[in-house]
Amino acid sequence: MRGLWIPFTLIGALAFAGCSDPAPKESKGEKGDPGPPGPKGNPGVAGTTLRVVAPQSSTASCQTDEIMISAYCTGTFSAYPLVPLTNGARCGANPNSTTLRVTIVCAKR
């Protein structure tokens, strides 16, 4: 009987806590007039410019102020033919292929 006082005390405390009145809600006042407009900010930095290069050939390169960020091949091939180059890509071993096309995405540095 001695160890039962803790659960009864907790149950009683929870019961009394549920009986209390909720705190009164504060009423809102009238909405004020809008303030004066602030000064215009400076223009932000331009975002990254992307350029898709999709020639009708199996080789493509980005310009010197760009970097290649993606490349993929399309056409008929039995193995993955993508060959990365210094700043571009080629599909397959033959740069003059008529069955493979490369598409690259270039970003400004």
Backbone torsions as a table, in degrees:
resi	resn	phi	psi	omega
1	MET	NA	-26.6	-175.9
2	ARG	-66.7	-36.9	-176.8
3	GLY	-80.3	-4.3	-178.1
4	LEU	-83.8	-9.6	-176.9
5	TRP	-68.8	-29.8	179.7
6	ILE	-66.8	-51.4	179.6
7	PRO	-62.1	-39.6	179.6
8	PHE	-65.3	-37.8	178.4
9	THR	-64.2	-44.4	179.5
10	LEU	-64.7	-41.5	179.9
11	ILE	-64.9	-42.1	178.6
12	GLY	-63.7	-42.8	180.0
13	ALA	-63.2	-41.8	178.7
14	LEU	-66.3	-36.9	179.6
15	ALA	-65.2	-44.6	178.9
16	PHE	-68.6	-32.8	179.5
17	ALA	-65.9	-33.7	178.9
18	GLY	-74.3	-15.1	-177.4
19	CYS	-89.3	-11.1	-175.3
20	SER	-72.9	153.0	178.7
21	ASP	-73.2	142.6	177.2
22	PRO	-69.4	156.8	179.7
23	ALA	-64.0	140.3	179.9
24	PRO	-65.0	141.9	179.1
25	LYS	-82.6	138.7	178.8
26	GLU	-80.6	140.2	178.7
27	SER	-84.9	147.3	-179.9
28	LYS	-89.1	146.9	178.1
29	GLY	-86.0	-175.7	178.2
30	GLU	-70.0	148.7	177.5
31	LYS	-74.9	135.4	-178.6
32	GLY	-82.7	171.2	177.4
33	ASP	-73.2	147.5	178.1
34	PRO	-65.7	147.6	178.9
35	GLY	-77.6	174.2	179.8
36	PRO	-70.7	151.3	179.1
37	PRO	-67.8	145.9	178.9
38	GLY	-81.4	172.9	179.4
39	PRO	-69.7	151.4	179.5
40	LYS	-71.5	135.9	-179.7
41	GLY	-81.2	168.2	177.8
42	ASN	-74.5	151.1	178.0
43	PRO	-65.1	146.5	179.8
44	GLY	-78.5	172.2	178.5
45	VAL	-73.7	139.8	179.0
46	ALA	-63.6	144.6	179.0
47	GLY	-75.6	-179.2	179.4
48	THR	-69.4	133.1	177.4
49	THR	-99.0	122.7	178.3
50	LEU	-106.5	148.3	178.9
51	ARG	-138.1	127.2	177.4
52	VAL	-93.9	128.5	178.3
53	VAL	-114.5	115.7	-178.8
54	ALA	-134.1	76.4	-179.6
55	PRO	-75.2	166.4	175.9
56	GLN	-86.6	45.9	178.9
57	SER	-147.0	179.0	-177.0
58	SER	-96.0	2.2	-179.2
59	THR	-130.2	138.6	176.9
60	ALA	-148.2	151.5	179.3
61	SER	-137.0	153.0	173.0
62	CYS	-85.4	163.4	176.4
63	GLN	-73.8	169.0	-174.5
64	THR	-66.3	-25.5	178.5
65	ASP	-93.7	15.6	-179.4
66	GLU	-124.1	165.7	174.4
67	ILE	-131.8	140.2	179.3
68	MET	-77.0	129.3	179.5
69	ILE	-114.5	-12.1	179.3
70	SER	-158.8	152.0	177.0
71	ALA	-157.2	144.5	173.5
72	TYR	-152.5	159.3	-178.6
73	CYS	-109.1	148.5	172.1
74	THR	-130.6	158.2	-179.6
75	GLY	123.9	-163.5	-179.9
76	THR	-101.1	122.1	178.0
77	PHE	-157.5	152.6	-178.6
78	SER	-100.0	-20.3	177.7
79	ALA	-128.7	159.6	-179.0
80	TYR	-67.3	109.6	-170.0
81	PRO	-96.5	10.4	-174.5
82	LEU	-70.3	127.2	178.1
83	VAL	-120.4	110.2	177.7
84	PRO	-71.2	140.1	177.2
85	LEU	-112.3	-175.9	-177.8
86	THR	-54.4	-50.5	178.6
87	ASN	-141.2	42.9	-178.8
88	GLY	-173.2	-159.5	-179.2
89	ALA	-155.7	161.4	177.7
90	ARG	-136.8	146.3	175.3
91	CYS	-104.1	116.9	179.6
92	GLY	83.6	175.8	-178.1
93	ALA	-83.3	-22.3	-176.7
94	ASN	-96.9	110.9	179.3
95	PRO	-67.1	-13.5	-179.9
96	ASN	-104.0	20.8	-178.1
97	SER	-62.1	141.0	177.2
98	THR	-104.7	-5.0	-179.2
99	THR	-103.7	-11.2	-179.1
100	LEU	-116.7	142.5	176.1
101	ARG	-130.5	143.7	177.5
102	VAL	-111.2	145.4	173.1
103	THR	-129.4	128.2	178.9
104	ILE	-125.3	158.0	175.3
105	VAL	-120.0	127.3	-178.6
106	CYS	-113.8	144.8	177.0
107	ALA	-123.5	144.3	175.9
108	LYS	-64.9	140.2	178.4
109	ARG	-73.6	NA	NA
